Amino acid sequence: MDRRIPTNMDIRVSKTSPVDWTGEALALGLFEGETELSGELADLDARLQGVLSELIAEEKFEGKADSLATTRIGGNSPVRKLLAVGLGKAEDLQPNTLRSAAAAIARSAKAMKVKTLAISLPVAGDDLFHSVQAIAEGAILALHRDARFKSEDKEAENQIEILELLGFEGQEAAITRAEQLCSGTILARELVAAPANSATPIALAAIAAEIAAEYGLEAEILDGEACEKLGMGAFLGVAQASEIPPRFIHLTYKPTGTPKRKVAIVGKGLTFDSGGLNIKGAGSGIETMKMDMGGGAATLGAAKAIAQLKPEVEVHFISAVTENMISGRAMHPGDILTASNGKTIEVNNTDAEGRLTLADALVFAEKLGVEAIVDLATLTGACVVALGDNIGGLWSTHEELAAEIKAAAALAGEKFWQMPLEEKYFEGLKSPIADMKNTGPRAGGSITAALFLKQFVKETPWVHLDIAGPVWADRASGVNNEGATGFPVRTLVNWVLNCGA
């Protein structure tokens, strides 16, 4: 797999104003209610012989968020193509507004077969660095395409080669951070998008080892025998039916000095989920179950980005990776598994397997003596029913940690909604013959899943993220193209960066 940013686009910052810029395509951001041109925009319109005002009038362009108007300019104009993108109301401007605007511009410019593009957008508040970073992220992620499994890449020549961000001289560091963050997001996208016969447990372990070798991380890859010695009966119960052996991935990033904090990120790593003997039936979306390792993919993507960004935080990246398959060795409904903390689990549904793998991974993480644990998983369809495709669920035993994750998500433009850990609902998980069952009643299914995981974290502040909806997009929106989104790599990275601030 090619895990680098798949474009040769050269992103530059300059002090040039849009009035003075000369080149192929110029993109401008306009606020809602401010399309009567004045100042610099009026000067630009005069230079372009009224093309901008004409575009606004003909397209009835009002500057509303996510609106876009484009035109080609003939004659001897210093600009050949003009793009106007709506930013919404000026008082609502956020870095994510700029991120989405840049994504829309980049997609449109690519469709117009532009090679050289300049973007002129305002700063969100006084946050110059994150504004430039957001613009670069939007363009990079919108232009990402995954042609690894095509016999012919028809779009290979249709790429933007130079992107110039006008008025942002001296912000090269923001571009670098955006590229590093996007490299991790794109890794996660391509892992999730890869078919299960490519992204196997063995392949993911090899990729983890490659990331460690390239970026100076410590790598510990455990096979099934090593996991058995650690008592990981829940994880191995899921893994036992597959012909492909499981792998337990543990990467560690350590800063050069004394770390300001020590944290763990734990991602669910089911490279394919058949449902086991409770097999997924017609209409279940079984053909999409290559993406059930979205949490593990985002964990590796975060590892790649964090290793480049080098925060003053020690970070452990953990994923118990396996398939959930059917064979003569398969885990039966009714089996009792013993997790590595000694708790026993009656398996009443083999299709609730992700929480079993996470159970042993969470126990492993807490034994490292970390100060916070964040797990992420494509865990429940119930969370998608509750929150839809664009919002992840968040549960936590620690309000301060939950607030940190929500702040990191807001900066990334990735949405989470905090859900209740209603202890009374654990009654539905109680088993007459074991410590607990792995599923409860249908009602509140995402909450009981979180309560199940809570049994495997004793004291450490912990956040659980259910990303079943946002890990995949059915159509392009914001920075996300159709398919794997890389959600929530940028949230995780922002959180770690803020931990070390």
Residue pairs with C-beta under 8 A, 6 or more apart in sequence:
1 148
1 190
1 191
1 194
1 198
1 207
2 148
2 190
3 183
3 186
3 187
3 190
3 207
3 304
4 183
4 186
5 140
5 144
5 179
5 182
5 183
5 186
6 144
6 145
6 146
6 186
7 140
7 143
7 144
7 159
7 160
8 159
8 161
9 139
9 140
9 143
9 159
9 160
9 161
9 162
9 163
10 161
10 162
10 163
11 136
11 139
11 140
11 163
11 165
11 175
11 178
11 179
12 162
12 163
12 164
12 165
13 132
13 164
13 165
13 168
13 169
13 170
13 171
13 172
13 174
13 175
14 164
14 165
14 166
14 167
14 168
14 169
15 167
15 169
16 118
16 164
16 166
16 167
17 40
17 120
17 166
17 167
18 26
18 28
18 40
18 41
18 44
18 118
18 120
18 166
19 40
19 43
19 44
19 47
21 78
21 79
21 118
21 120
21 164
21 166
22 78
22 79
23 78
23 79
23 80
23 116
23 117
23 118
23 164
24 79
24 80
24 81
24 114
24 115
24 116
24 117
25 79
25 80
25 81
25 82
25 83
25 109
25 112
25 114
25 116
25 117
25 118
26 79
26 81
26 82
26 83
26 117
26 118
26 120
27 82
27 83
27 84
27 85
27 105
27 109
27 117
27 118
27 119
27 120
28 41
28 44
28 52
28 82
28 83
28 84
28 85
28 120
29 85
29 86
29 87
29 98
29 101
29 119
29 120
29 121
29 122
30 41
30 56
30 61
30 63
30 84
30 85
30 86
30 87
31 63
31 86
31 87
31 88
31 89
31 90
31 93
32 62
32 63
32 64
32 65
32 86
32 87
32 88
32 89
32 90
33 62
33 63
33 89
34 63
34 90
35 56
35 61
35 62
35 63
37 45
37 52
37 53
37 56
41 52
44 52
45 51
45 52
45 53
47 78
48 73
48 77
48 78
48 79
48 82
49 75
49 77
51 71
51 73
51 77
51 82
52 82
52 84
54 71
55 61
55 69
55 70
55 71
55 82
55 84
56 69
56 84
59 69
59 84
61 67
61 69
61 84
61 86
62 86
63 86
63 87
63 88
64 86
64 88
65 86
65 87
65 88
65 92
65 97
65 100
66 86
66 100
66 104
67 85
67 86
68 83
68 84
68 85
68 86
68 104
68 105
68 108
69 83
69 84
70 81
70 82
70 83
70 84
70 108
70 112
71 81
71 82
72 80
72 81
72 82
72 112
73 79
73 80
73 81
73 82
81 109
81 112
81 114
83 105
83 108
83 109
85 101
85 104
85 105
86 101
87 93
87 97
87 98
87 101
87 121
87 122
88 97
93 122
93 124
93 125
94 124
95 124
95 127
95 130
95 131
95 133
95 134
95 411
95 413
96 134
96 410
96 412
96 413
96 478
97 124
98 121
98 122
98 124
98 131
98 134
98 135
98 138
99 134
99 135
99 137
99 138
99 413
99 478
99 479
100 138
100 413
100 478
100 479
101 121
101 135
101 138
102 119
102 121
102 134
102 135
102 136
102 137
102 138
102 139
102 142
103 138
103 139
103 141
103 142
103 478
103 479
104 142
105 117
105 119
105 139
106 117
106 138
106 139
106 142
106 143
106 160
106 163
107 142
107 143
107 476
109 117
109 160
110 143
110 158
110 159
110 160
113 158
114 160
115 159
115 160
115 161
115 162
116 160
116 161
116 162
116 164
117 160
117 162
117 163
117 164
118 163
118 164
118 165
118 166
119 135
119 139
119 163
119 164
119 165
119 166
120 166
120 167
121 131
121 135
121 165
122 131
123 131
124 130
124 131
124 134
128 168
128 171
128 174
129 171
129 173
129 174
130 174
130 411
132 165
132 168
132 171
132 174
132 175
132 178
133 174
133 175
133 177
133 178
133 181
134 178
134 413
135 165
136 163
136 165
136 174
136 175
136 178
136 179
136 182
137 178
137 181
137 182
137 479
137 490
138 478
138 479
139 160
139 163
140 178
140 179
140 182
141 182
141 185
141 186
141 479
141 480
141 481
141 486
142 476
142 479
142 481
143 159
143 160
144 182
144 186
144 189
144 481
145 155
145 481
146 189
146 190
146 193
146 483
146 484
147 153
147 155
147 156
148 190
148 194
149 195
165 171
165 175
168 174
177 309
180 305
180 308
180 309
181 305
181 309
181 489
181 490
181 493
183 304
183 305
183 308
184 301
184 302
184 303
184 304
184 305
184 306
184 486
184 489
184 490
184 493
185 301
185 305
185 486
185 489
185 490
186 301
186 486
187 297
187 300
187 301
187 304
187 486
188 294
188 297
188 298
188 300
188 301
188 484
188 486
188 487
188 489
189 297
189 483
189 484
189 485
189 486
190 484
191 199
191 204
191 207
191 293
191 296
191 297
191 300
191 301
191 484
192 290
192 291
192 293
192 294
192 297
192 471
192 472
192 484
192 485
192 486
193 290
193 291
193 483
193 484
194 290
195 290
196 271
196 272
196 289
196 290
196 323
199 271
199 290
199 293
200 244
200 271
200 323
201 242
201 244
201 245
201 246
201 247
201 269
201 271
201 321
201 322
201 323
202 244
202 245
202 247
204 247
204 249
204 269
204 271
204 293
204 296
204 300
204 319
204 321
205 221
205 247
205 249
205 321
207 300
208 219
208 221
208 249
208 251
208 300
208 303
208 317
208 319
209 219
209 221
211 217
211 251
211 300
211 303
211 304
211 307
212 218
212 219
212 251
213 219
215 303
215 304
215 307
215 308
216 307
217 251
217 252
217 253
217 303
217 307
217 317
218 251
218 252
218 254
219 250
219 251
219 252
220 249
220 250
220 251
220 252
221 247
221 248
221 249
221 250
222 230
222 247
222 248
222 250
223 245
223 246
223 247
223 248
224 236
224 239
224 245
224 246
226 248
227 235
227 236
227 246
227 248
227 320
227 360
228 236
230 340
230 360
230 364
231 338
231 339
231 340
231 342
232 248
232 320
232 339
232 340
232 360
232 364
233 337
233 338
233 339
233 340
233 360
234 337
234 338
234 339
234 340
234 345
234 356
234 357
234 359
234 360
235 246
235 248
235 320
235 322
235 356
235 357
235 359
235 360
235 361
236 246
237 331
237 335
237 337
237 347
237 356
238 270
238 276
238 322
238 324
238 331
238 353
238 356
238 357
239 245
239 246
239 322
239 323
239 357
240 329
240 330
240 331
241 276
241 323
241 324
241 325
241 326
241 327
241 329
241 330
241 331
242 322
242 323
242 324
242 325
242 327
243 325
243 327
244 322
244 323
246 320
246 321
246 322
247 321
247 322
248 318
248 319
248 320
248 321
248 361
248 364
249 269
249 296
249 300
249 317
249 318
249 319
249 320
249 321
250 316
250 317
250 318
250 364
251 300
251 303
251 316
251 317
251 318
252 314
252 315
252 316
252 317
253 303
253 306
253 307
253 313
253 314
253 315
253 317
254 314
255 310
255 311
255 312
255 313
255 314
255 500
256 310
257 312
259 312
259 313
259 314
259 500
260 312
260 313
260 499
260 500
261 313
261 314
261 371
261 372
261 499
261 500
262 313
262 314
262 316
262 368
262 369
262 370
262 371
263 313
263 314
263 315
263 316
263 370
263 371
263 372
263 373
263 374
263 496
263 499
264 315
264 316
264 317
264 318
264 365
264 366
264 368
264 370
264 372
264 373
264 374
265 299
265 302
265 303
265 315
265 316
265 317
265 318
265 374
265 375
265 376
265 492
266 295
266 299
266 318
266 319
266 358
266 361
266 362
266 365
266 373
266 374
266 375
266 376
267 293
267 294
267 295
267 296
267 297
267 298
267 299
267 300
267 317
267 318
267 319
267 375
267 376
267 377
268 292
268 293
268 294
268 295
268 296
268 319
268 320
268 354
268 357
268 358
268 375
268 376
268 377
268 378
268 379
269 293
269 295
269 296
269 299
269 319
269 320
269 321
269 322
269 357
270 289
270 292
270 293
270 296
270 321
270 322
270 323
270 324
270 353
270 354
270 357
270 378
271 290
271 292
271 293
271 321
271 322
271 323
272 289
272 290
272 292
272 323
272 324
272 325
273 280
273 286
273 289
273 292
273 323
273 324
273 351
273 353
273 354
274 280
274 286
274 289
274 323
274 324
274 325
274 326
275 284
275 286
275 324
275 350
275 351
276 324
276 325
276 326
276 330
276 331
276 350
276 351
276 353
277 326
277 330
277 331
277 332
277 333
277 350
278 333
278 349
278 350
278 351
279 286
279 326
279 351
280 286
280 289
280 351
288 472
291 378
291 471
291 472
291 484
292 354
292 378
293 319
293 321
293 378
294 376
294 377
294 378
294 467
294 471
294 472
294 484
294 487
295 319
295 375
295 376
295 377
295 378
295 465
295 467
296 319
296 321
297 484
297 486
298 376
298 467
298 471
298 486
298 487
298 488
298 489
298 492
299 317
299 318
299 319
299 376
299 492
300 317
300 319
301 486
301 489
302 317
302 489
302 492
302 493
302 496
303 315
303 317
305 489
305 493
306 315
306 493
306 496
309 493
309 497
311 496
311 497
311 499
311 500
312 500
313 496
313 499
313 500
315 496
316 365
316 368
316 370
318 361
318 364
318 365
319 361
320 357
320 358
320 360
320 361
322 357
324 350
324 351
324 353
330 350
331 337
331 347
331 350
332 347
332 350
333 347
333 348
333 349
333 350
334 346
334 347
334 348
335 346
335 347
336 344
336 345
336 346
336 347
336 433
336 434
337 344
337 345
337 347
337 356
338 344
338 345
339 345
339 356
339 359
339 360
339 363
339 456
340 359
340 360
340 363
340 364
341 359
341 363
341 456
341 458
343 359
343 435
343 436
343 455
343 456
344 434
344 435
344 436
345 356
345 359
345 431
345 434
345 435
345 436
345 437
345 438
346 431
346 433
346 434
346 436
346 437
346 438
347 356
347 437
347 438
348 431
348 437
348 438
348 439
349 438
349 439
352 438
352 439
352 449
354 377
354 378
354 379
355 377
355 379
355 438
355 449
355 452
355 453
356 438
358 375
358 377
358 453
358 456
359 452
359 453
359 455
359 456
360 456
361 375
362 373
362 375
362 453
362 456
362 457
362 462
363 456
365 373
365 460
366 373
366 456
366 457
366 458
366 459
366 460
370 460
371 460
371 461
372 398
372 401
372 460
372 461
372 462
372 463
372 499
373 457
373 460
373 461
373 462
373 463
374 401
374 405
374 462
374 463
374 464
374 465
374 492
374 495
375 453
375 462
375 463
375 464
375 465
376 464
376 465
376 466
376 467
376 488
376 492
377 464
377 465
377 466
377 467
377 468
378 466
378 467
378 468
378 471
379 446
379 449
379 466
379 468
380 445
380 446
380 449
380 466
380 468
381 445
381 468
382 442
382 444
382 445
382 446
382 449
383 392
383 393
383 446
383 466
383 468
383 469
384 468
384 469
386 393
386 419
386 446
387 393
387 417
387 469
388 469
389 469
389 470
389 472
389 473
389 474
390 415
390 469
390 470
390 477
391 415
391 416
391 417
391 469
391 470
392 414
392 415
392 416
392 417
392 465
392 466
392 467
392 469
392 470
392 487
392 488
393 416
393 417
393 419
393 446
393 450
393 465
393 466
394 402
394 405
394 406
394 416
394 417
394 418
394 419
394 463
394 464
394 465
394 466
395 418
395 419
395 420
395 421
395 447
395 450
395 463
395 464
395 466
396 402
396 405
396 418
396 421
396 461
396 462
396 463
396 464
397 421
397 454
397 457
397 461
397 462
398 461
398 462
398 463
400 461
401 461
401 462
401 463
402 418
402 463
404 495
404 498
404 499
405 416
405 463
405 465
405 491
405 495
406 416
406 418
407 494
407 498
408 491
408 492
408 494
408 495
408 498
409 415
409 416
409 488
409 491
409 494
411 494
412 488
412 490
412 491
412 493
412 494
413 478
413 479
413 490
414 470
414 487
414 488
414 490
414 491
415 470
416 465
416 488
416 491
419 446
419 447
419 450
420 447
421 447
421 450
421 451
421 454
422 444
422 447
422 451
423 451
425 440
425 444
425 447
425 448
425 451
426 436
426 440
426 448
426 451
428 440
428 441
428 444
428 448
429 436
429 437
429 438
429 439
429 440
429 448
429 451
429 452
430 436
430 437
431 437
435 455
436 452
436 455
438 452
439 445
439 448
439 449
440 448
441 448
446 466
449 466
450 464
450 466
453 464
454 462
454 464
465 488
467 487
467 488
470 485
470 487
470 488
471 484
471 485
471 487
472 483
472 484
472 485
473 480
473 481
473 482
473 483
473 485
474 482
475 482
476 482
480 486
480 487
